[in-house]
Amino acid sequence: MNTAASRKPASRRTLPRLDESLLTHMAPFEKLDKAQIRAILDHAVSRRYAAGTALFDEGAPADRFFMLLDGYVRVVRITPTGEQVTALHIPAGQLLGIAKALGRDTYPASAIAATDSIALSWPMRLWDSFVETYDGFATASNKTVGQRVGEMNNRMVEMATQQVEQRVANALLRLINQTGRKVDDGIEIDFPMTRQDLSELTATTLHTVSRLLSKWEKQGLVQSKRKRITVTDPHALVVIGQT
C-alpha cells in the first residue's frame, strides 16, 4: 500500500505554551529541575496531529526530533516493491524522529499518528547540545535507541523463524502489553487497529489476517469490530505464539 494514498492531509495545530510541571514524570525530563525543563521547552514547538497525519516522512531531511505527549504513533517503512510495512508502535512519553542518535541526516521511516496525538518537537541542530548538557536527556535517548534496535532485531528474527500464525499472535500480545486497557471482555488495544494494519505489522496478507482473526473469534480468543481488537484469552495466544 502506498503511504501517500493511505494518509490524511497534514492537519497540525500549534498549541499554547506548556507548563514544565506536565513533563517532570517523562524519562527525558525526570532528572531535570524545572528551570532546565523550562529552558528545553522554550525551544520546543507543541502541535496536535490528527489521526492519519504524518509527523515526518521516510527519507525526508531529519530537521526536527520529537517527543510524543499524548496518543500513539505508527512507524511505517516502504519496501523496495512499494508496500507499506508497520515496523512498530510508539506510545506517549517516548522520543521519536531521533535520526541524529542513529548517525543519520534523513528519517529512516515515517511516523503516522495512529490516534489524535500531541507531540513536542525541536530543531535537530539542538540534539548534541541537549545530550551534552542534560544527563537525563542523554540517558533517555540512549535507552530509546537501544529499545528500538532491540525491537527491530526481534521483528527480523520473527519474520525469519516464525509461521504467520505465531507472528500475528505475538504481535497482538505485544500490542496489549504496550497499549492495552482492561475492558469487560478482556484487554483492548488502545487505538484503532484494522486488519490491514495488523497485516502490515506482521508482513502478511489481509486475507490471512482476516482468516486468523475470524478463526480466533469463533474460538473465543479475540474480538474484532469497528477497528478495535480485544484479546479475550491472552494465555491461548501465548501458547500459539510459542508453538
C-alpha positions in Angstrom: 0.0 0.0 0.0 1.3 3.4 -0.9 1.9 5.7 2.1 0.6 8.8 0.4 -2.6 7.1 -0.6 -3.4 5.9 2.9 -2.5 9.1 4.8 -4.7 12.1 5.5 -3.5 15.6 4.5 -1.5 17.2 7.2 -3.6 18.7 10.0 -1.3 20.3 12.6 -2.1 23.0 15.1 0.4 24.7 17.3 -0.6 24.5 20.9 -0.2 27.1 23.7 3.0 27.2 25.9 3.1 24.2 28.1 3.8 24.2 31.9 7.0 22.4 32.8 5.3 20.5 35.6 3.5 18.4 33.0 6.7 16.9 31.8 8.6 16.1 35.1 7.4 12.4 35.0 8.7 11.7 31.4 12.0 10.0 31.1 13.9 12.7 29.1 13.0 15.3 31.8 12.6 13.4 35.1 16.2 14.1 36.3 16.0 17.8 35.5 14.8 20.7 37.6 12.0 23.0 36.5 14.4 25.7 35.3 16.2 23.2 33.0 12.9 21.9 31.7 11.7 25.4 31.0 14.9 26.1 29.0 14.2 23.0 26.9 10.6 23.8 26.4 11.4 27.3 25.3 13.0 25.8 22.2 10.1 23.4 21.5 7.0 23.6 19.3 3.9 21.8 20.6 1.4 20.5 18.0 -1.7 18.4 17.7 -1.7 15.8 14.9 -4.9 14.4 13.6 -5.1 10.6 13.3 -3.6 9.6 9.9 -1.3 12.7 9.8 2.5 12.3 9.3 4.8 13.8 11.8 7.6 13.2 9.4 8.3 11.1 6.2 10.7 8.4 5.4 13.7 9.8 3.5 13.0 13.4 4.3 15.7 15.6 5.8 15.8 15.0 9.6 15.4 18.6 10.6 13.5 18.0 13.9 13.2 15.5 16.7 10.1 14.8 18.7 8.6 13.6 21.9 5.1 12.2 22.0 3.0 13.7 24.8 -0.3 12.1 24.0 -1.6 9.4 21.6 0.1 6.7 19.6 2.3 6.8 16.5 2.8 4.1 13.9 6.4 3.8 12.5 6.0 2.9 8.8 8.5 1.9 6.1 8.1 1.4 2.4 9.6 -1.8 0.9 11.5 -1.7 -2.5 8.3 -3.0 -4.1 6.3 -0.1 -2.7 4.5 -2.0 0.0 3.8 -0.2 3.3 5.1 -2.1 6.4 4.4 -1.0 10.0 7.6 -1.6 11.9 6.3 -0.7 15.4 4.0 1.5 17.5 5.2 4.2 19.8 3.2 5.2 22.9 3.1 8.6 24.7 6.2 9.6 26.7 8.8 8.5 24.2 11.2 10.2 21.9 11.0 9.7 18.1 12.5 11.0 14.9 15.9 10.8 16.6 17.8 10.3 13.4 20.8 12.1 14.8 21.3 9.5 17.5 21.4 6.9 14.7 24.0 8.8 12.8 21.6 9.7 10.0 20.6 13.0 8.4 17.3 11.6 7.0 14.4 9.9 8.7 14.7 6.1 8.3 10.9 5.6 8.5 7.7 7.6 8.5 5.8 8.4 11.7 2.0 8.5 11.3 -0.4 9.4 14.1 -2.5 6.3 14.9 -4.8 8.4 17.0 -5.2 12.2 17.5 -1.9 12.9 19.1 0.2 15.8 20.6 3.9 16.0 20.2 6.7 18.4 21.1 9.5 18.9 18.5 12.8 20.7 18.5 15.3 21.6 15.7 17.7 18.7 15.1 20.6 21.1 15.5 19.9 21.2 19.2 20.3 17.5 19.7 24.0 17.4 20.5 23.8 20.3 23.0 20.8 18.7 24.8 22.7 15.4 25.1 25.8 17.1 26.4 24.0 19.5 28.8 21.3 17.3 30.3 22.3 13.9 31.7 18.7 12.7 32.0 18.1 13.5 28.3 21.2 11.7 27.2 20.2 8.6 29.3 16.7 8.6 27.9 17.8 8.9 24.3 20.4 6.1 24.7 17.7 3.9 26.2 15.3 4.7 23.4 17.8 3.8 20.7 18.6 0.5 22.5 15.0 -0.4 22.8 14.2 0.4 19.1 17.2 -1.5 17.8 16.1 -4.5 20.1 12.5 -4.3 18.8 13.6 -4.3 15.2 16.0 -7.2 15.7 13.2 -9.2 17.4 11.0 -8.4 14.5 13.6 -9.6 12.0 14.0 -12.9 13.9 10.3 -13.4 14.0 10.0 -12.9 10.2 12.8 -15.4 9.6 11.8 -18.1 12.1 8.1 -17.9 12.8 5.0 -19.1 11.0 2.3 -16.5 10.2 0.0 -17.6 13.0 2.8 -17.2 15.5 3.7 -13.7 14.2 0.1 -12.5 14.4 -0.4 -13.9 17.9 2.9 -12.4 19.1 2.0 -9.0 17.5 -1.3 -8.9 19.4 0.4 -9.8 22.6 3.0 -7.0 22.2 0.2 -4.5 21.5 -1.8 -5.3 24.5 1.4 -5.3 26.7 2.4 -1.9 25.3 -1.0 -0.2 24.9 -3.7 -2.5 26.3 -6.5 -1.4 28.6 -8.8 -3.6 30.6 -12.4 -3.9 29.4 -15.2 -6.2 30.4 -14.3 -8.8 27.8 -10.5 -8.8 28.1 -7.7 -6.4 27.1 -8.3 -4.0 24.3 -5.6 -2.4 22.1 -6.0 1.2 23.0 -6.1 2.7 19.5 -7.8 1.8 16.2 -6.3 -1.3 14.6 -7.7 -2.5 11.4 -7.0 -5.9 9.9 -5.0 -4.1 7.2 -2.9 -2.5 9.9 -2.2 -5.9 11.5 -1.3 -7.4 8.2 1.3 -4.7 7.6 2.6 -5.1 11.1 3.2 -8.9 10.6 4.3 -8.8 7.0 1.4 -11.0 5.8 -1.7 -10.6 3.7 -5.0 -9.0 4.6 -6.7 -12.3 3.7 -4.5 -14.3 6.1 -5.1 -11.9 9.0 -8.8 -11.9 8.4 -8.9 -15.7 8.3 -6.9 -16.0 11.5 -9.0 -13.4 13.4 -12.2 -15.0 12.3 -11.0 -18.4 13.5 -9.8 -17.0 16.8 -13.1 -15.1 17.3 -15.0 -18.4 16.9 -12.7 -20.0 19.4 -13.2 -17.1 21.9 -9.6 -15.8 21.8 -10.2 -12.3 20.4 -13.0 -9.9 19.5 -12.6 -7.6 16.4 -15.1 -4.9 15.5 -15.1 -1.3 14.3 -11.3 -1.0 14.1 -11.0 -2.3 17.7 -9.3 -5.6 18.7 -9.8 -7.1 22.1 -7.8 -10.1 23.3 -10.1 -12.2 25.4 -7.8 -15.1 26.1 -4.1 -13.9 26.3 -2.8 -17.2 27.5 -4.2 -19.0 24.5 -2.3 -16.5 22.2 0.9 -17.1 24.2 0.6 -20.8 23.5 0.0 -20.2 19.8 2.9 -17.7 19.7 5.3 -20.3 21.2 4.1 -23.3 19.3 
